[in-house]
Amino acid sequence: MAVAAFVGTPQMNLMAGSWANDAVTVDGHVLQVAQTTPVARDVMLGVRPSDLRIGPAGLPAHIERIEDMGDTAIISLTAGGRSLKVKGDLQNARKGGDHVFLSFAPHAAHLFDPNDGSRL
């Protein structure tokens, strides 16, 4: 998890959650993942900023700031008291202060053990 968190710019978004079957629950919101588990367990969910999407459903978030990088934008948000980043085009950027929802494709989820950081 430590390496995954530092590779890439911006860094991977990490969120504590509970994994059961093929979903991780973060702050009471169920997010589908590609992996399944027969036994429920706590995990750290990692999603790269380029894999997070602003859309009509998902994890509620609040846009704090938008950095125009020319051909792309880095959107800084807060969700459940944690800072997250989305890397995308300006068409999806909205504006600072907007309330939005974040989602990702199930295969974009990276799951880590919260105790030792190993990839699951």
FIROZA-964825 format. One record per atom (N, C-alpha, C): residue in three letters; chain; x negated, y negated, z. Coordinates in nm, 3 decimals. Example, Ala and Ser with C-alpha at 12.3 -4.5 7.8 and 13.67 -1.06 7.14 Angstrom:
BEGIN
residu; chaine; xx; yy; zz
Ala; A; -1.319; 0.569; 0.780
Ala; A; -1.230; 0.450; 0.780
Ala; A; -1.320; 0.330; 0.780
Ser; A; -1.285; 0.225; 0.708
Ser; A; -1.367; 0.106; 0.714
Ser; A; -1.290; -0.003; 0.787
//
This chain:
BEGIN
residu; chaine; xx; yy; zz
Met; A; -0.083; 0.119; 0.000
Met; A; 0.000; 0.000; 0.000
Met; A; -0.088; -0.125; 0.000
Ala; A; -0.199; -0.122; 0.071
Ala; A; -0.285; -0.240; 0.078
Ala; A; -0.338; -0.276; -0.060
Val; A; -0.381; -0.178; -0.137
Val; A; -0.432; -0.206; -0.271
Val; A; -0.319; -0.256; -0.360
Ala; A; -0.204; -0.191; -0.356
Ala; A; -0.090; -0.231; -0.440
Ala; A; -0.047; -0.373; -0.409
Ala; A; -0.056; -0.412; -0.283
Ala; A; -0.014; -0.546; -0.244
Ala; A; -0.106; -0.653; -0.300
Phe; A; -0.232; -0.620; -0.326
Phe; A; -0.327; -0.721; -0.370
Phe; A; -0.356; -0.718; -0.519
Val; A; -0.312; -0.615; -0.590
Val; A; -0.336; -0.606; -0.734
Val; A; -0.227; -0.685; -0.806
Gly; A; -0.269; -0.770; -0.897
Gly; A; -0.173; -0.848; -0.976
Gly; A; -0.153; -0.987; -0.918
Thr; A; -0.108; -1.075; -1.006
Thr; A; -0.079; -1.213; -0.967
Thr; A; 0.057; -1.249; -1.022
Pro; A; 0.150; -1.286; -0.939
Pro; A; 0.145; -1.283; -0.794
Pro; A; 0.145; -1.140; -0.741
Gln; A; 0.120; -1.127; -0.612
Gln; A; 0.112; -0.996; -0.548
Gln; A; 0.247; -0.925; -0.546
Met; A; 0.242; -0.792; -0.528
Met; A; 0.363; -0.712; -0.518
Met; A; 0.449; -0.758; -0.400
Asn; A; 0.579; -0.761; -0.422
Asn; A; 0.675; -0.790; -0.315
Asn; A; 0.694; -0.664; -0.231
Leu; A; 0.686; -0.677; -0.098
Leu; A; 0.704; -0.563; -0.008
Leu; A; 0.819; -0.592; 0.087
Met; A; 0.908; -0.492; 0.102
Met; A; 1.025; -0.506; 0.187
Met; A; 1.045; -0.379; 0.268
Ala; A; 1.069; -0.392; 0.397
Ala; A; 1.098; -0.277; 0.482
Ala; A; 1.239; -0.229; 0.454
Gly; A; 1.256; -0.097; 0.448
Gly; A; 1.388; -0.042; 0.422
Gly; A; 1.400; 0.100; 0.472
Ser; A; 1.516; 0.158; 0.447
Ser; A; 1.545; 0.296; 0.483
Ser; A; 1.579; 0.372; 0.356
Trp; A; 1.507; 0.482; 0.330
Trp; A; 1.522; 0.559; 0.207
Trp; A; 1.605; 0.683; 0.236
Ala; A; 1.711; 0.703; 0.159
Ala; A; 1.793; 0.823; 0.168
Ala; A; 1.841; 0.858; 0.027
Asn; A; 1.831; 0.985; -0.007
Asn; A; 1.868; 1.033; -0.141
Asn; A; 1.792; 0.955; -0.246
Asp; A; 1.862; 0.878; -0.332
Asp; A; 1.795; 0.803; -0.439
Asp; A; 1.814; 0.652; -0.423
Ala; A; 1.817; 0.606; -0.298
Ala; A; 1.838; 0.463; -0.273
Ala; A; 1.761; 0.419; -0.149
Val; A; 1.722; 0.292; -0.150
Val; A; 1.660; 0.229; -0.034
Val; A; 1.754; 0.118; 0.011
Thr; A; 1.784; 0.115; 0.140
Thr; A; 1.868; 0.011; 0.196
Thr; A; 1.778; -0.094; 0.260
Val; A; 1.792; -0.218; 0.212
Val; A; 1.716; -0.333; 0.262
Val; A; 1.816; -0.436; 0.310
Asp; A; 1.809; -0.471; 0.436
Asp; A; 1.901; -0.571; 0.493
Asp; A; 2.047; -0.540; 0.463
Gly; A; 2.083; -0.411; 0.467
Gly; A; 2.221; -0.370; 0.444
Gly; A; 2.262; -0.360; 0.298
His; A; 2.169; -0.384; 0.206
His; A; 2.199; -0.378; 0.063
His; A; 2.133; -0.254; 0.003
Val; A; 2.211; -0.173; -0.067
Val; A; 2.164; -0.048; -0.124
Val; A; 2.105; -0.074; -0.262
Leu; A; 1.978; -0.033; -0.279
Leu; A; 1.905; -0.053; -0.404
Leu; A; 1.862; 0.083; -0.458
Gln; A; 1.900; 0.115; -0.581
Gln; A; 1.867; 0.244; -0.641
Gln; A; 1.719; 0.252; -0.674
Val; A; 1.660; 0.370; -0.651
Val; A; 1.522; 0.399; -0.687
Val; A; 1.519; 0.530; -0.765
Ala; A; 1.411; 0.553; -0.839
Ala; A; 1.402; 0.673; -0.922
Ala; A; 1.369; 0.798; -0.841
Gln; A; 1.302; 0.782; -0.727
Gln; A; 1.264; 0.896; -0.645
Gln; A; 1.378; 0.936; -0.552
Thr; A; 1.378; 1.063; -0.513
Thr; A; 1.477; 1.111; -0.416
Thr; A; 1.406; 1.174; -0.298
Thr; A; 1.474; 1.176; -0.184
Thr; A; 1.420; 1.240; -0.065
Thr; A; 1.531; 1.321; 0.001
Pro; A; 1.499; 1.441; 0.049
Pro; A; 1.601; 1.521; 0.117
Pro; A; 1.625; 1.476; 0.261
Val; A; 1.531; 1.400; 0.317
Val; A; 1.540; 1.356; 0.456
Val; A; 1.526; 1.204; 0.461
Ala; A; 1.621; 1.137; 0.525
Ala; A; 1.616; 0.991; 0.536
Ala; A; 1.492; 0.949; 0.616
Arg; A; 1.432; 0.837; 0.575
Arg; A; 1.312; 0.788; 0.643
Arg; A; 1.292; 0.640; 0.617
Asp; A; 1.216; 0.576; 0.703
Asp; A; 1.179; 0.437; 0.684
Asp; A; 1.070; 0.429; 0.579
Val; A; 1.074; 0.324; 0.497
Val; A; 0.974; 0.304; 0.392
Val; A; 0.946; 0.155; 0.376
Met; A; 0.837; 0.128; 0.304
Met; A; 0.812; -0.005; 0.252
Met; A; 0.840; 0.005; 0.102
Leu; A; 0.930; -0.078; 0.055
Leu; A; 0.966; -0.082; -0.086
Leu; A; 0.881; -0.189; -0.152
Gly; A; 0.811; -0.152; -0.258
Gly; A; 0.730; -0.248; -0.333
Gly; A; 0.786; -0.266; -0.473
Val; A; 0.798; -0.392; -0.515
Val; A; 0.843; -0.423; -0.651
Val; A; 0.756; -0.538; -0.702
Arg; A; 0.696; -0.518; -0.818
Arg; A; 0.612; -0.623; -0.877
Arg; A; 0.699; -0.742; -0.920
Pro; A; 0.647; -0.863; -0.908
Pro; A; 0.724; -0.983; -0.945
Pro; A; 0.777; -0.979; -1.089
Ser; A; 0.703; -0.918; -1.180
Ser; A; 0.748; -0.909; -1.319
Ser; A; 0.861; -0.809; -1.337
Asp; A; 0.886; -0.724; -1.236
Asp; A; 0.994; -0.625; -1.243
Asp; A; 1.121; -0.669; -1.173
Leu; A; 1.114; -0.774; -1.091
Leu; A; 1.234; -0.827; -1.026
Leu; A; 1.312; -0.912; -1.126
Arg; A; 1.443; -0.901; -1.121
Arg; A; 1.531; -0.977; -1.211
Arg; A; 1.633; -1.055; -1.130
Ile; A; 1.664; -1.175; -1.178
Ile; A; 1.773; -1.254; -1.121
Ile; A; 1.898; -1.216; -1.200
Gly; A; 2.004; -1.175; -1.130
Gly; A; 2.123; -1.131; -1.200
Gly; A; 2.248; -1.145; -1.117
Pro; A; 2.356; -1.078; -1.160
Pro; A; 2.487; -1.094; -1.096
Pro; A; 2.505; -1.013; -0.968
Ala; A; 2.415; -0.919; -0.940
Ala; A; 2.431; -0.834; -0.821
Ala; A; 2.293; -0.794; -0.770
Gly; A; 2.291; -0.748; -0.645
Gly; A; 2.166; -0.702; -0.586
Gly; A; 2.141; -0.764; -0.451
Leu; A; 2.016; -0.785; -0.419
Leu; A; 1.974; -0.841; -0.292
Leu; A; 1.991; -0.993; -0.294
Pro; A; 2.070; -1.051; -0.202
Pro; A; 2.089; -1.196; -0.200
Pro; A; 1.958; -1.268; -0.168
Ala; A; 1.932; -1.377; -0.240
Ala; A; 1.810; -1.454; -0.220
Ala; A; 1.838; -1.602; -0.244
His; A; 1.745; -1.684; -0.198
His; A; 1.756; -1.829; -0.209
His; A; 1.629; -1.879; -0.278
Ile; A; 1.644; -1.953; -0.388
Ile; A; 1.529; -2.006; -0.459
Ile; A; 1.469; -2.122; -0.380
Glu; A; 1.342; -2.110; -0.349
Glu; A; 1.269; -2.214; -0.276
Glu; A; 1.196; -2.309; -0.371
Arg; A; 1.132; -2.251; -0.473
Arg; A; 1.048; -2.331; -0.562
Arg; A; 1.030; -2.260; -0.695
Ile; A; 1.013; -2.338; -0.801
Ile; A; 0.988; -2.283; -0.934
Ile; A; 0.860; -2.347; -0.987
Glu; A; 0.764; -2.263; -1.025
Glu; A; 0.639; -2.311; -1.082
Glu; A; 0.640; -2.282; -1.232
Asp; A; 0.639; -2.385; -1.313
Asp; A; 0.635; -2.370; -1.458
Asp; A; 0.491; -2.339; -1.499
Met; A; 0.471; -2.220; -1.554
Met; A; 0.337; -2.177; -1.595
Met; A; 0.321; -2.182; -1.747
Gly; A; 0.406; -2.257; -1.816
Gly; A; 0.400; -2.266; -1.961
Gly; A; 0.496; -2.168; -2.024
Asp; A; 0.446; -2.048; -2.056
Asp; A; 0.531; -1.948; -2.121
Asp; A; 0.610; -1.864; -2.020
Thr; A; 0.588; -1.885; -1.893
Thr; A; 0.658; -1.810; -1.789
Thr; A; 0.676; -1.899; -1.666
Ala; A; 0.745; -1.848; -1.568
Ala; A; 0.765; -1.921; -1.443
Ala; A; 0.743; -1.826; -1.326
Ile; A; 0.691; -1.879; -1.217
Ile; A; 0.682; -1.805; -1.092
Ile; A; 0.789; -1.865; -1.001
Ile; A; 0.886; -1.784; -0.964
Ile; A; 0.999; -1.830; -0.882
Ile; A; 0.979; -1.777; -0.741
Ser; A; 0.964; -1.867; -0.645
Ser; A; 0.948; -1.830; -0.504
Ser; A; 1.085; -1.831; -0.439
Leu; A; 1.117; -1.722; -0.369
Leu; A; 1.248; -1.706; -0.306
Leu; A; 1.232; -1.657; -0.164
Thr; A; 1.340; -1.668; -0.087
Thr; A; 1.348; -1.601; 0.042
Thr; A; 1.468; -1.508; 0.039
Ala; A; 1.451; -1.391; 0.098
Ala; A; 1.558; -1.292; 0.107
Ala; A; 1.540; -1.219; 0.238
Gly; A; 1.639; -1.225; 0.324
Gly; A; 1.630; -1.157; 0.452
Gly; A; 1.512; -1.203; 0.536
Gly; A; 1.477; -1.331; 0.527
Gly; A; 1.368; -1.385; 0.607
Gly; A; 1.229; -1.359; 0.553
Arg; A; 1.217; -1.296; 0.437
Arg; A; 1.085; -1.269; 0.379
Arg; A; 1.069; -1.347; 0.249
Ser; A; 0.946; -1.380; 0.216
Ser; A; 0.915; -1.450; 0.091
Ser; A; 0.895; -1.348; -0.020
Leu; A; 0.958; -1.375; -0.134
Leu; A; 0.945; -1.290; -0.252
Leu; A; 0.913; -1.377; -0.372
Lys; A; 0.860; -1.315; -0.477
Lys; A; 0.830; -1.387; -0.600
Lys; A; 0.884; -1.310; -0.719
Val; A; 0.936; -1.385; -0.816
Val; A; 0.981; -1.331; -0.943
Val; A; 0.899; -1.399; -1.051
Lys; A; 0.850; -1.321; -1.146
Lys; A; 0.776; -1.375; -1.260
Lys; A; 0.863; -1.353; -1.382
Gly; A; 0.906; -1.461; -1.445
Gly; A; 0.995; -1.446; -1.560
Gly; A; 1.001; -1.573; -1.642
Asp; A; 1.092; -1.574; -1.739
Asp; A; 1.104; -1.692; -1.823
Asp; A; 1.188; -1.798; -1.754
Leu; A; 1.172; -1.921; -1.801
Leu; A; 1.240; -2.034; -1.738
Leu; A; 1.391; -2.031; -1.758
Gln; A; 1.440; -1.958; -1.857
Gln; A; 1.584; -1.950; -1.880
Gln; A; 1.655; -1.889; -1.759
Asn; A; 1.587; -1.799; -1.690
Asn; A; 1.647; -1.734; -1.572
Asn; A; 1.612; -1.805; -1.442
Ala; A; 1.538; -1.913; -1.450
Ala; A; 1.483; -1.976; -1.331
Ala; A; 1.587; -2.049; -1.247
Arg; A; 1.694; -2.096; -1.307
Arg; A; 1.792; -2.176; -1.233
Arg; A; 1.723; -2.299; -1.178
Lys; A; 1.748; -2.331; -1.050
Lys; A; 1.679; -2.445; -0.989
Lys; A; 1.660; -2.420; -0.841
Gly; A; 1.567; -2.492; -0.782
Gly; A; 1.542; -2.479; -0.639
Gly; A; 1.669; -2.504; -0.561
Gly; A; 1.692; -2.424; -0.458
Gly; A; 1.811; -2.437; -0.376
Gly; A; 1.923; -2.343; -0.416
Asp; A; 1.917; -2.286; -0.537
Asp; A; 2.022; -2.194; -0.583
Asp; A; 2.020; -2.064; -0.503
His; A; 2.138; -2.008; -0.482
His; A; 2.153; -1.874; -0.424
His; A; 2.172; -1.778; -0.540
Val; A; 2.094; -1.671; -0.542
Val; A; 2.094; -1.576; -0.653
Val; A; 2.091; -1.434; -0.597
Phe; A; 2.092; -1.337; -0.687
Phe; A; 2.079; -1.196; -0.651
Phe; A; 1.960; -1.138; -0.727
Leu; A; 1.885; -1.051; -0.660
Leu; A; 1.768; -0.987; -0.719
Leu; A; 1.793; -0.838; -0.739
Ser; A; 1.749; -0.788; -0.853
Ser; A; 1.760; -0.645; -0.880
Ser; A; 1.636; -0.600; -0.956
Phe; A; 1.626; -0.470; -0.977
Phe; A; 1.514; -0.413; -1.051
Phe; A; 1.557; -0.278; -1.105
Ala; A; 1.490; -0.232; -1.209
Ala; A; 1.517; -0.099; -1.263
Ala; A; 1.468; 0.004; -1.161
Pro; A; 1.541; 0.113; -1.140
Pro; A; 1.501; 0.213; -1.040
Pro; A; 1.357; 0.262; -1.055
His; A; 1.310; 0.277; -1.179
His; A; 1.173; 0.327; -1.200
His; A; 1.066; 0.224; -1.161
Ala; A; 1.104; 0.099; -1.138
Ala; A; 1.009; -0.006; -1.101
Ala; A; 0.977; -0.008; -0.952
Ala; A; 1.047; 0.074; -0.873
Ala; A; 1.027; 0.076; -0.728
Ala; A; 0.904; 0.160; -0.692
His; A; 0.825; 0.109; -0.600
His; A; 0.710; 0.181; -0.543
His; A; 0.741; 0.199; -0.395
Leu; A; 0.731; 0.322; -0.347
Leu; A; 0.764; 0.351; -0.207
Leu; A; 0.638; 0.389; -0.130
Phe; A; 0.625; 0.331; -0.010
Phe; A; 0.507; 0.352; 0.073
Phe; A; 0.549; 0.390; 0.214
Asp; A; 0.465; 0.470; 0.280
Asp; A; 0.484; 0.502; 0.421
Asp; A; 0.453; 0.376; 0.501
Pro; A; 0.544; 0.330; 0.588
Pro; A; 0.520; 0.207; 0.662
Pro; A; 0.411; 0.219; 0.769
Asn; A; 0.376; 0.341; 0.807
Asn; A; 0.276; 0.362; 0.912
Asn; A; 0.133; 0.366; 0.859
Asp; A; 0.111; 0.442; 0.752
Asp; A; -0.026; 0.454; 0.702
Asp; A; -0.045; 0.392; 0.564
Gly; A; 0.063; 0.343; 0.502
Gly; A; 0.053; 0.275; 0.373
Gly; A; 0.039; 0.366; 0.253
Ser; A; 0.043; 0.498; 0.273
Ser; A; 0.027; 0.590; 0.160
Ser; A; 0.147; 0.584; 0.067
Arg; A; 0.121; 0.607; -0.061
Arg; A; 0.226; 0.608; -0.162
Arg; A; 0.307; 0.735; -0.147
Leu; A; 0.439; 0.722; -0.157
Leu; A; 0.527; 0.838; -0.142
Leu; A; 0.573; 0.887; -0.279
//
